[in-house]
């Protein structure tokens, strides 16, 4: 089991890029990412979703 956060300096860019893709065309990303981004938008509102995406990721551990 890894204790690495889902985001780090190495994959923050990937998450932001996936979110940009999701904003342009939600069907262009995997369903698991769509669920993640919808949840982030609910927490942070549409304007604060990018920050919420990274905040959620930094508090989430990958198993």
N, C-alpha and C positions, 0 to 999 in steps of 0.2 A: 504494500500500500504506500503510495506516494503522499508526502505532505506538501508537495509543491502547489502553490496557488495556480489557478487556471490561467491567470494572467501574470506576466512577468515582463521584464524589459525585452525579452526575445519574442513574445507572442502578442503583446499589446497591439502592435501594428496589424497583426492578422485579424484580431477581434474588431478593430476599428474598420478595417477594410471590409470584413464580412458585414458589419453593420451598415456601412455605406451601400453595399450591394443590396442588402435587405431593404433599405429606404427607397432605393430606385425600383426594385422588383423583388418583393418578398418570396416569390416562387423560385428565385434564383439561388436561394440558400436552402440547406437541409431543414426539414421540419423541426429538428431539435434546436437549431439556431433560431428559427422563427418563434418558437415558444420562449426561448431565452430572451430575445429582443422584445417580444410583447410584454413579458414580465418586467423587464427593465424600464420600458416606456410607462407601464402602470406605476412603477415606483418613482420614476423621475420626471414624468410628464414628457411629452414629445420633445420639448426644447432641451430638457436635461437628460435625455435618454443616453447619449454618448457617455456622459459622466457616470450615469447609473450603471451602464454596461461594464465599465472598468471597475467601478466600486464593488459591484456584485462579484465580479470575477476575482478581485483581490481578496475577498472574504470567503471564497469557495475553494475547497480542496478537491483534487481529483483522487478518486479511489483506485 
